[in-house]
Amino acid sequence: MEQATIKAGNQSSPSQKRQLLKIYWWTLSFIKPYKGLFVTSLFLGLMIASAQIVIPKFIQMLVDDVLPSNDLLRYREILAVLSGVITIVIIATILKYVTDRKVQEWVAGDMQIGVFQKMRSLGYSFYEKYPVGEIYSLFHTEVEAIQKINRQYLPTIVQYTISFAVTFTFMAMLNWKLSLVFIPGILIYYLIGPYFERKSAEYAKKLADSHAELNKKQYDSISAMMELRAYGQEKWNLDQLLKQDQKTAAINVIFFKLINYRGAFRRVAVYFSGILMFVSGYYLVSKGLLTIGEFIAFTILYYKVMFDLTILITNLTEQRVLLHQTIRLYSFMELAPDVEEIEHPEELSQVRGGIEFRNIRFGYTSSSDVVKNINLSIQPGEKVALVGTSGHGKSSLIKLLARFYDPSEGTVYLDNVNLTQLSLKQLRESIGYVFQETYLYGDTIKENIQFGNENATDEDIIVAAKAASAHEFIIALPEGYDTVIGERGNKLSGGQRQRIAIARMILKNPRIIVLDEATSALDHENEAEVKKALDQLFKGRTTIAVAHRISTIQHFDKIVVVENGEIAEVGTYDSLLERRGAFYQLLMGEKRSAANT
Ligand SMILES: Nc1ncnc2c1ncn2[C@@H]1O[C@H](COP(=O)(O)OP(=O)(O)OP(=O)(O)O)[C@@H](O)[C@H]1O
């Protein structure tokens, strides 16, 4: 199956800036619940910036008034006020740090949970469409990028904007004519600066894409370790990883070169205006239009303004780089789930397990149908097997039952209620899926069974394990039910894993059981054990099984043959054999291939 990638949109389009702004607004929206604390932080920032500019003012007074007159009393007064101001700055800085930190950590937590909840809401179809490596990269790289925006860039940008505004105002008030020296510096910067900005943003985007691809490749390489070994393809895989790694490194080098050029150019602009300031300042002092104290104070303020401006521009640019990294995450957050619950869903007082597919048509894309003209009625407690050639739509049909997907046409009913009207929670609790490969956690056997019902007691777990023919092999293990079974249960055999999954399902106690090729990969010995366990599980429940081996479904109430996405035949095992139609052909085919092996 071809997998999609989360689109980052057309980055060269003119709407790019608007999109980045939208994304930035979205990242800030996480602060909303903490706006009280955020405003407190702004206020503290303003206090710090205002207090800091008082210092050059005092130096000016010291040089112009106190030193020439040798007025010691005034000198002490100035020192006392200066100490007071510095104390205020220190206290306000500590308070601001604590406030910012609280907001940042809460926002970071909310963000992580928000992304996780979104992932959940997108459901099964999302996991089928997108590669796990890419989803992993959302958490790994993109969430961290947004967290960095809120943790690092936002507080810095806010603080230095305030500081820049306050200092510049004060400097202009001190001598507005001398403040004009800024203009040539800014003009010089804007001659070439934006070019580097654009270029570095372009490379930031390339870097983000390359990182995502590298993450994906690393994930695939870890997941496919066994296959890579078995096929002797480790070198091929390593070469692929290396190539991607080198590509990322090359982009990184260009990106940092651009950042460096941009920084160097900015420094040229700052120093150019600085020289202009000294020349103009000397002229104004020599003409008696500026005192020496004012000139010193102005120089301090000038470098403070330049310092603030430099930090501001650097942070704004770096933040833009990070915003490019978050485009994919934003696009992901904008994805609409394929299946949604209605606002006031219906709850059945009791699920009996009657199912009906009426006039169903479904395809993964709008251009092609995978199943069509499906009309099938299943009574509560009935056992139905779906058989047919591989790739003809059996699994797709049963995905519609738990609303992993909705049909493009037609309706699926549970106990005569349209599935779209039902509570998703109740629907999914009523259905137990047993797949060929059930996910087992790397925890103990006990916990893996308890996963079916978190309230189950130790006795319930043992009863379920016995019913699933798993108890014997579990107690034979050195640590019995407390045995840790390794990642994905890899310390157990396929049949043992299946029986744990069945025990889990017995604990879950769903009204409907859906089996997808559950026994196709088992050897005969294992199959007999698993079959015994399944018979226990089926008791009193509606069962739909996708079966590869026809010999395993003789005792089913109804057999449905699916061909080219449509129902070709329905009947009991014997009646279908008698018909000598599609089912008979399948059985003959199976017998022939068994004889050949
Ligand atoms: N998530 C998906 N996205 C796109 N196409 C899919 C997806 N899952 C299955 N298909 C396609 O739908 C068709 C039917 O697949 P399905 O798995 O339903 O068949 P099946 O009869 O259950 O096959 P098998 O017996 O081999 O499991 C196939 O062509 C398959 O490639």
The ligand as an SDF file (V2000), in Angstrom:
LIG
                    3D

 31 33  0  0  0  0  0  0  0  0999 V2000
   -5.5680    1.0500    3.9220 N   0  0  0  0  0  0  0  0  0  0  0  0
   -5.6620    0.8240    2.6230 C   0  0  0  0  0  0  0  0  0  0  0  0
   -5.5040    1.8340    1.7510 N   0  0  0  0  0  0  0  0  0  0  0  0
   -5.6030    1.6280    0.4210 C   0  0  0  0  0  0  0  0  0  0  0  0
   -5.8840    0.4480   -0.1350 N   0  0  0  0  0  0  0  0  0  0  0  0
   -6.0430   -0.6060    0.6790 C   0  0  0  0  0  0  0  0  0  0  0  0
   -5.9380   -0.4850    2.0980 C   0  0  0  0  0  0  0  0  0  0  0  0
   -6.1610   -1.7090    2.6470 N   0  0  0  0  0  0  0  0  0  0  0  0
   -6.4000   -2.5550    1.6190 C   0  0  0  0  0  0  0  0  0  0  0  0
   -6.3310   -1.9080    0.4370 N   0  0  0  0  0  0  0  0  0  0  0  0
   -6.5800   -2.4710   -0.8910 C   0  0  0  0  0  0  0  0  0  0  0  0
   -7.9250   -2.9250   -0.9330 O   0  0  0  0  0  0  0  0  0  0  0  0
   -8.0340   -4.1270   -1.6380 C   0  0  0  0  0  0  0  0  0  0  0  0
   -8.7270   -5.1770   -0.7470 C   0  0  0  0  0  0  0  0  0  0  0  0
   -7.8680   -5.4630    0.3300 O   0  0  0  0  0  0  0  0  0  0  0  0
   -8.3660   -6.3520    1.5590 P   0  0  0  0  0  0  0  0  0  0  0  0
   -7.2760   -6.3530    2.5640 O   0  0  0  0  0  0  0  0  0  0  0  0
   -9.6940   -5.9010    1.9810 O   0  0  0  0  0  0  0  0  0  0  0  0
   -8.4910   -7.7720    0.8530 O   0  0  0  0  0  0  0  0  0  0  0  0
   -8.6030   -9.1980    1.5230 P   0  0  0  0  0  0  0  0  0  0  0  0
   -9.6130   -9.9220    0.6990 O   0  0  0  0  0  0  0  0  0  0  0  0
   -8.8710   -9.1140    2.9620 O   0  0  0  0  0  0  0  0  0  0  0  0
   -7.1580   -9.7550    1.2380 O   0  0  0  0  0  0  0  0  0  0  0  0
   -6.3190  -10.8440    2.0810 P   0  0  0  0  0  0  0  0  0  0  0  0
   -7.1060  -12.1060    2.0450 O   0  0  0  0  0  0  0  0  0  0  0  0
   -5.0270  -10.9460    1.3510 O   0  0  0  0  0  0  0  0  0  0  0  0
   -6.1660  -10.2700    3.4400 O   0  0  0  0  0  0  0  0  0  0  0  0
   -6.6310   -4.5310   -2.0440 C   0  0  0  0  0  0  0  0  0  0  0  0
   -6.4590   -4.1440   -3.3930 O   0  0  0  0  0  0  0  0  0  0  0  0
   -5.7420   -3.7180   -1.1410 C   0  0  0  0  0  0  0  0  0  0  0  0
   -4.5440   -3.3860   -1.7890 O   0  0  0  0  0  0  0  0  0  0  0  0
  1  2  1  0
  2  3  1  0
  2  7  2  0
  3  4  2  0
  4  5  1  0
  5  6  2  0
  6  7  1  0
  6 10  1  0
  7  8  1  0
  8  9  2  0
  9 10  1  0
 10 11  1  0
 11 12  1  0
 11 30  1  0
 12 13  1  0
 13 14  1  0
 13 28  1  0
 14 15  1  0
 15 16  1  0
 16 17  2  0
 16 18  1  0
 16 19  1  0
 19 20  1  0
 20 21  2  0
 20 22  1  0
 20 23  1  0
 23 24  1  0
 24 25  2  0
 24 26  1  0
 24 27  1  0
 28 29  1  0
 28 30  1  0
 30 31  1  0
M  END
$$$$
